[in-house]
Amino acid sequence: MNGSSRRLGILVGGGPAPGINSAISAATIEARNSGMSVLGIYDGFEHLVDGRSDMVRELGIEDVSRIHFQGGSILRTSRENPTRSPEILQSVVDVLGRLGVTDLVTIGGDDTAFSAASVAKQAAGALRVAHVPKTIDNDLPLPASMPTFGYESARYVGTQLVLTIMEDSRTTNRWFLVIVMGRKAGHLALGIGKAAGATLTIIPEEFPSSRISLDDVSRVIEGAILKRRLNGQSYGVAIVAEGVGEKIDPDELRQAAGIDLSYDPYGHVALAEIPLASLIKQRVQRRFAARGDQMRLTDVTLGYELRCTQPIPFDIDYTRTLGHEAVNFLLREPQDERLTIGGFVCLDGVHITVLPFEDLIDPETGRTRVRLVDINSEYYRVARDYMIRLDRRSLEDDATSQRLATLARMSLEELRREFAPLLEYEAALA
């Protein structure tokens, strides 16, 4: 395993996640110990697409030996997309060639994985790529249902914050609405809500239709508030996954927010720029106000507080294995010809497995597959059973629904008609 004539490049793409520095450290140390030189590339693909070769630094063991417990990324990160055109993609390959990079470790989520695979294919054997999957969203299809690195650390910090918010809710006798990051999948929101024991958590996977409205989301929260009141409690915490916003019609979001929507380099709506918490809060309050009921609701958004936190031991342990084995994979002769250009480095239980890039591509979209929350799993059903939500049993029981109607200042018929859509969502879980 002689790497004396080889140079490893390391770059980070996408949003920050706890454990990035640990992966950089492990990969650098293993590469150096194997005789390779190591080049840290700043800001992901951002400067490479412009043909720049100056935004790099040599990495030695002394540079990385004590960074494994630090949050953030010493190489920074960006969402720059090198696949926007064949010319840009070739420019990236050319710059890496000028830098003498023979092997590349990319650290990132689904978009960075797609870019890594594209760069490897474009290089046509001149470069091998090992992609290390990371995202606090936990939405990459890893084997054995392994979490993506960064998720458990983000969930831990998020849970502590929500526990504090829950105590504030009880103390001040008011409701809180908490938006939690997660573009397409509700893993992080559900993981935090389940661990903290939040009143309810709403994730995009529970809505069967591809398009929903602000009223659809607000109705679920409104129902939970009424059911809590039925039990004599006028406070609670509702968690909503950020990805719910991506299912709401963009025209409705644009009109409600009074802003033009912007998109990131990969074509995704920039959800962080949409005041989703405020929009849902206002809609819930408006629904109550229409019946002469003034509802106190405070909105909070969690996301940036979680991404650069220090990794917990689980993620440090996890990423040291991933970084170490990414380099070993690059130094070995591939036994599967599909791994000739590179692959996706995963921990399958306690063993490393490297998946061909093509195995993670959705044939319909041509992009990296996304792992969604399985709403028919025991994991989700247990979380759901501990939530307070207006359900079929409450709406179909005459005595209970009459009490709810009185609390809501509606007739029984109005209550059942207004909340009938909740039964459709419930049926989707059957």
Secondary structure by P-SEA (a helix, b strand, c coil): cccccbbbbbbbccccccaaaaaaaaaaaaaaaabbbbbbbccccccccccccccbbbbccccccccccccccccccccccccccaaaaaaaaaaaaaacccbbbbbbcaaaaaaaaaaaaaacccbbbbbbbbcccccccccccccccaaaaaaaaaaaaaaaaaaaaaaacbbbbbbbbbcccaaaaaaaaaaacccccccccccccccccaaaaaaaaaaaaaaaaaaccccbbbbbbccccccccaaaaaaaacbbbbbcccccccccccaaaaaaaaaaaaaaaaacbbbbbbbbbcccccccccccaaaaaaaaaaaaaaaaaaacccccccccccccccccccbbbbbccccccccccccccccccccccaaaaaaaaacccccccccccaaaaaaaaaaacccaaaaaaaaaaaaaaaaaac
